[in-house]
Amino acid sequence: MSAIFTNLILSMLLCSYALAETEQCVSGQIRSLEFGKLIYEKSSYCFNSQHNELISKNCFKSTCVATQSIKPFDIVKLNSVTGNPGFKLCRVLGGQPRIIEFSDDTNWFKLDQCTFNEDHSFVDTGTLTFLVRKKTPSDTK
């Protein structure tokens, strides 16, 4: 029961966080470089006016695996000499990180995403880190 309540609260938190800055949701294209070749895929996603937050549309106003995967985690454990802490967090939570570019129907913007295969939901690692920090009790002291 507690887990269900926690997931509901996190979903509401994610939606309110995304709603505060998100201005546009589109059915567009995401591209990534894989083995030296650009790969294009169709996707529905939402982004903010600065193009530095990205979330899959299936997470925007409902629960998804990306939001349900968020659990308390000691962010300090992600600090190291090598590697991207956001990518490490993504892997710890069961996601797959990658660098992508997404289109706003006019321009392409580079960002990263953490994708969860169960429902293909994703969120950028900055937002993911923000949400985990909100949930981590040691950060609220």
Backbone as a ProteinNet text record, in pm:
[ID]
protein_1_A
[PRIMARY]
MSAIFTNLILSMLLCSYALAETEQCVSGQIRSLEFGKLIYEKSSYCFNSQHNELISKNCFKSTCVATQSIKPFDIVKLNSVTGNPGFKLCRVLGGQPRIIEFSDDTNWFKLDQCTFNEDHSFVDTGTLTFLVRKKTPSDTK
[TERTIARY]
82.2	0	86.6	193.2	283.5	351.6	388.5	454.1	360	233.7	135.1	120.2	109.9	98	221.6	339.6	464.6	470.2	431.9	433.3	335	220.6	121.6	176.3	237.8	296.1	407	493	601.2	547.8	444	385.4	329.2	261.3	207.2	320.5	428.8	544.2	605.1	622.3	679.6	590.7	461	369.4	373.2	373	373.6	507.1	616.3	747.8	753.3	705.4	707	611.6	494.8	397.6	448.6	531.8	581.2	667	739	830.6	794.9	713.3	687.1	589.9	626	540.1	485.6	549.4	507.8	522.7	421.1	426.4	405.6	484.7	476.8	490.2	444	478.1	584.9	707.7	819.4	919.8	1042.7	1150.1	1261.7	1321.3	1441.1	1547.6	1667.3	1775.1	1892.9	1967.4	2087	2191.4	2313.3	2424.5	2459.7	2446.9	2478.9	2575.9	2695.1	2799.8	2826.4	2829.7	2861.4	2748.3	2628	2514.4	2400.4	2338.6	2224.1	2101.6	2039.5	1918	1803	1695.6	1577.3	1465	1390.9	1273.9	1161.9	1040	924.4	894.2	852.3	823.8	732.4	661.1	580.1	645.4	673.4	746.3	708.6	746.3	720.3	853.1	866.4	989.4	956.7	1050.1	1029.5	1082.6	1062.8	1099	1250.1	1329.5	1475.1	1530	1443.5	1482.1	1585.7	1580.1	1673.5	1602.3	1474.7	1397.9	1318.3	1316.7	1249.8	1185.3	1060.8	989.3	897.5	885.9	797.5	653.2	573	435.6	355.4	387.6	313.9	343.4	442.3	470.8	415.9	377.2	344.6	229.2	121.3	6.2	-39.4	45.7	9.4	134.5	115.4	230.1	290.5	418.7	491.9	608.6	679.4	791.3	899.8	922.5	1025.6	997.2	872.1	840.3	827.8	783.4	769.2	903.9	1007.1	1139.4	1211.1	1162.6	1231	1214.8	1328.6	1330.3	1441	1436.7	1542.6	1679.6	1772.5	1906.9	2004	2117.2	2219.1	2295.9	2265.2	2323.8	2476.4	2530	2675.1	2744.5	2677.8	2737.3	2762.3	2700.2	2718.5	2843.4	2898	3016.7	3138	3210.9	3334	3418	3534.9	3626.3	3581.7	3525	3488	3338.6	3289.2	3150.1	3053.5	2937.2	2829.4	2741.3	2729	2646.5	2500.6	2445.2	2307.8	2292.3	2393.6	2391.2	2400.4	2485	2498.1	2366.1	2301.1	2172.4	2069.5	2066.6	1974	1992	2116.5	2144.1	2104.2	2132	2095.3	1944.1	1866.9	1720.7	1662.6	1748.7	1702.3	1678.4	1723.5	1705	1828.5	1813.7	1924.5	1949.2	2065.8	2094.2	2154.6	2130.7	2194.3	2182.6	2268.4	2263.6	2179.5	2087.1	1995.3	1981.9	1915	1869.6	1721.4	1645.5	1501.5	1463.6	1355.9	1313	1191.1	1187.9	1068.9	990.3	1007.1	947.5	1020.2	1117.9	1194.9	1345.1	1390.5	1533.2	1556.7	1683.1	1724.4	1797	1772.7	1834.4	1896.5	2018	2090.5	2063.7	2037.1	2011.7	2039.6	2017.9	2028.1	1892.4	1877.7	1753.8	1783.3	1696.7	1700.4	1572.4	1585	1469.8	1448.1	1322.8	1284.3	1207.8	1262.3	1211.2	1068.9	1025.5	894.3	782.2	785.4	680.7	739.5	870.6	942.4	931.1	903.2	898.2	1040.7	1057.2	1189.2	1179	1290.4	1304.1	1451.4	1481.5	1622.6	1684.2	1815.3	1878.2	1882.3	1877	1869.4	1739.4	1629.1	1499.1	1495.6	1552.6	1557.2	1632.5	1745.7	1825.4	1749	1681.6	1600.4	1493.7	1425	1317.3	1369.9	1484.9	1543.8	1587.3	1645.1	1686.2	1565.9	1452.8	1331	1285.1	1311.2	1263.9	1363.6	1489.3	1591.4	1584.2	1555.4	1537.9	1658.6	1781	1899.4	1909.9	1849	1855.4	1752.4	1657.5	1552.7	1584.5	1696.5	1733.2	1787.3
-118.9	0	125.3	120.2	234.2	259.5	152.2	166.3	229.4	192.7	249.5	399	436.1	576.2	655	596.8	661.9	684.1	582.7	596.7	702.6	710.2	811.4	951.6	969.6	1098.7	1136.3	1039.9	1068.6	1105.9	1038.9	1070.9	1211.6	1248.3	1382.9	1486	1452.4	1540.3	1560.8	1451.8	1460.8	1544.4	1520.6	1597	1745	1777.2	1918	1981.8	1907.4	1959.1	1983.2	1886.7	1899.9	2010.4	2018.2	2119.4	2261	2277.5	2411.6	2467.6	2385.5	2432.6	2385.1	2282.5	2225.8	2313.2	2340.6	2422.2	2347.1	2237.7	2174.4	2022.7	1953.6	1809.4	1784.6	1696.6	1669.3	1520.4	1480.1	1349.9	1380.6	1349.4	1389.4	1279.1	1319.2	1223.7	1246.4	1136.1	1136.4	1065.3	1120.2	1053.7	1033	927.4	897.4	838.5	846.8	794.2	656.7	555.9	418.9	358.9	327.1	270.5	356.1	489.1	582.2	612	562.9	583.7	650.1	754.1	818.8	729.5	703.1	622.3	714.7	713.3	795.9	706.8	757.6	685.2	784	741.6	825.3	811.2	922.2	920.2	1037.1	1023.9	1133.8	1179.6	1308.7	1360	1505.1	1549.8	1686.1	1748.4	1879.5	1949.4	2090.9	2151.3	2287.7	2389.7	2516.3	2622.8	2635	2593.8	2597.3	2471.4	2375.4	2248.3	2172.3	2187.5	2115.6	2018	1995.9	1893.4	1817.8	1686.4	1601.3	1485.3	1455.7	1345.8	1281.8	1150	1083.8	1122.1	1132.7	1179	1083.2	952.4	857.9	876.1	956.9	990	1126.6	1205.3	1345.1	1363.6	1291.4	1307.4	1176.4	1075.4	947.2	876.6	766.6	691.3	610.3	587.6	509	444.2	356.1	287.1	386.8	490.3	589.8	655	686.3	748.8	644.7	525	421.1	365.3	381.3	327.9	411.7	532.6	623.7	575.1	559.3	512.9	586.8	585.3	654.1	600.1	689.7	650	755.2	711.1	803.2	859.2	980.7	1045.1	1050.1	1060	1069.1	946.7	832.2	710.6	723	819.1	836.8	917.2	987.8	1068.3	978.6	1003.5	930.2	1012	963.3	1034.3	1020.7	909.3	885.9	863.6	895.4	866.3	977.1	968.7	1064.4	1016.1	1093.7	1049.8	1023.3	1102.6	1080.3	946.8	908.6	778.5	665.7	685	583.3	565.9	676.4	669.9	597.2	629.3	564.8	412.7	368.4	223.6	161	229.8	178.9	157.8	247.6	239.7	143.8	82.7	-15.5	38.8	161.7	221.2	209.8	255.1	256.7	401	456.8	595.6	605.9	718.9	746.4	895.8	942.4	1079.9	1080	1173.6	1180.1	1324.6	1340.5	1470.8	1458	1560.9	1559.4	1685.5	1676.9	1786.8	1856.1	1987.9	2064.1	2103.2	2027.6	2049.5	2156.4	2224.4	2326	2298.8	2273.2	2254.8	2124.4	2083.4	1967.2	2014.5	1945.8	1979.6	1854	1866.9	1754	1746.4	1626.9	1602.5	1455.2	1412.2	1269.3	1218.6	1089.3	1031.2	900.4	866.9	738.3	666.9	557.8	486	356.4	325.3	202.5	115.7	-2.2	-86.9	-137.9	-152.4	-212	-138.9	-5.7	71.2	179.7	176.1	271.3	415.2	431	565.6	615.1	748	804.9	942.8	983.6	1115.2	1152.9	1281.7	1321.1	1297.1	1276.1	1238	1353	1476.4	1588.8	1586.7	1563.6	1552.5	1429.5	1320.2	1197.1	1220.3	1286.4	1315.9	1408.1	1508.2	1599	1521.3	1429.4	1353.8	1258.1	1197.9	1109.1	1190.5	1307.8	1394.6	1437.2	1462.5	1499.7	1386.3	1263	1148.5	1103.3	1139.4	1093.5	1169.4	1100.1	1166.4	1248.3	1203.9	1276.1	1413.5	1433.4	1563.1	1661.4	1615.3	1705	1757.3	1717.6	1763	1902.5
0	0	0	79.7	86.9	-48.5	-117.8	-248.3	-349.9	-345.9	-438.6	-411.7	-285.1	-247.5	-290.8	-266.7	-305.1	-455	-533.6	-680.1	-725.8	-660.3	-695.9	-668.7	-553.6	-517.8	-616.6	-650.8	-744.9	-881.8	-925.6	-1055.5	-1055	-945.7	-935	-930.7	-860.4	-852.2	-990.2	-1063.9	-1197.4	-1287.7	-1281.9	-1366.4	-1330.5	-1202.2	-1164.1	-1198.2	-1184.1	-1220.2	-1370.9	-1447.8	-1593.9	-1638.3	-1575.9	-1615.7	-1592.3	-1491.3	-1459.6	-1571.4	-1641.3	-1743.9	-1884	-1897.4	-2028.7	-2105.4	-2226.3	-2310.1	-2429	-2468	-2591	-2584.4	-2633.1	-2652.7	-2801.5	-2857.9	-3001.1	-3028	-3143.1	-3198.6	-3301	-3268.6	-3352.3	-3371	-3393.4	-3414.1	-3314.6	-3276.2	-3194.2	-3276.2	-3273.8	-3346.1	-3252.4	-3279.5	-3201.6	-3295.2	-3252.6	-3329.9	-3275.2	-3358.5	-3316.9	-3416.8	-3368.9	-3452.2	-3575.9	-3555.3	-3661.5	-3758.2	-3730.7	-3819.8	-3742.7	-3804.3	-3740.8	-3752.1	-3639.1	-3632.5	-3593.4	-3670.3	-3642.7	-3591.9	-3492.5	-3444	-3414.2	-3440.4	-3408.1	-3260.6	-3199.4	-3056.9	-3022.4	-2912.7	-2859.5	-2729.8	-2720.3	-2605.3	-2578.3	-2459.8	-2416.2	-2373.3	-2394.8	-2358.9	-2315.2	-2245	-2196.2	-2296.7	-2267.5	-2361.2	-2382.6	-2284.6	-2301.3	-2368.1	-2391.8	-2454.1	-2371.3	-2239	-2152.8	-2058.1	-2081	-2010.3	-2114.7	-2100.9	-2198.3	-2124.9	-2159.2	-2096	-2199.7	-2195	-2290.3	-2259.2	-2361.7	-2344	-2256.2	-2259.6	-2176	-2027.1	-1993.1	-1852.5	-1813.6	-1911.3	-1886.1	-1788	-1804.7	-1715	-1653	-1655.8	-1595.6	-1546.6	-1478.7	-1429.6	-1543.3	-1532.4	-1630.2	-1557.2	-1622.6	-1559.1	-1518.3	-1599.1	-1565.3	-1430.6	-1401.3	-1273.2	-1161.6	-1194	-1092.4	-1048.9	-1130.7	-1097.5	-993.4	-970	-878	-734.6	-669.5	-531.2	-457.8	-324.9	-251.6	-291.7	-312.5	-353.1	-303.5	-253.1	-203.7	-323.4	-361.1	-477.9	-468.9	-347.3	-328.6	-388.7	-390.6	-447.2	-597.1	-661.6	-805.1	-839	-741.2	-765.9	-785.3	-891	-917.6	-1013.6	-1040.1	-1127.7	-1273.9	-1309.1	-1448.8	-1464.5	-1579.6	-1612.5	-1575.3	-1634.3	-1614	-1498.7	-1390.1	-1276.7	-1316.2	-1407.9	-1453.4	-1524	-1602.5	-1670.2	-1568.1	-1466.6	-1361.8	-1287.4	-1253.2	-1184.6	-1270.8	-1396.8	-1489.1	-1485.7	-1493.2	-1491.1	-1357.7	-1246.7	-1113.7	-1104.6	-1166.8	-1161.3	-1266.4	-1346.9	-1444.1	-1583.5	-1609.1	-1741.1	-1827.4	-1951	-2045.3	-2089	-2053.6	-2090.1	-2230.2	-2293	-2421.1	-2451.8	-2538.6	-2585.4	-2712.2	-2719.1	-2832.6	-2880.2	-2991.1	-3036.7	-3063.4	-3026.4	-3051.6	-3127.8	-3201.7	-3286.3	-3225.8	-3240.2	-3201.8	-3327	-3431.3	-3563.6	-3642.9	-3583.9	-3655	-3644.2	-3522	-3494.6	-3418.2	-3415	-3337.5	-3212.6	-3099.9	-2972.2	-2912.5	-2862.4	-2805	-2655	-2607.7	-2465.8	-2440.3	-2319.1	-2292.1	-2247.5	-2243.6	-2195.3	-2125.7	-2033.3	-1963.9	-2002.5	-2077.4	-2130.6	-2052.8	-2027.9	-1959.9	-2059.1	-2087.5	-2195.3	-2174.5	-2050.2	-2024.8	-2097.7	-2096.4	-2164.4	-2255.7	-2276.6	-2361.3	-2311	-2182.1	-2124.3	-2103.2	-2104.8	-2084.1	-2021.4	-1965.1	-1904	-1914.4	-1924.9	-1928.7	-1791.6	-1786.9	-1660.4	-1559.1	-1604.5	-1510.3	-1431.5	-1501.3	-1435.4	-1346	-1393.5	-1314.3	-1183.7	-1192	-1072.2	-977.7	-1032	-951.6	-874	-941.8	-877.6	-771.3	-796.1	-695.3	-574.8	-598.9	-487.4	-404.9	-469.4	-397.1	-306.9	-349.4	-274.1	-167.1	-179.5	-87.7	44.4	154.7	284.7	327.5	298.2	344.9	279.6	164.4	96.5	150.1	225.6	275.1	414.2	472.4	606.4	605.1
[MASK]
+++++++++++++++++++++++++++++++++++++++++++++++++++++++++++++++++++++++++++++++++++++++++++++++++++++++++++++++++++++++++++++++++++++++++++++

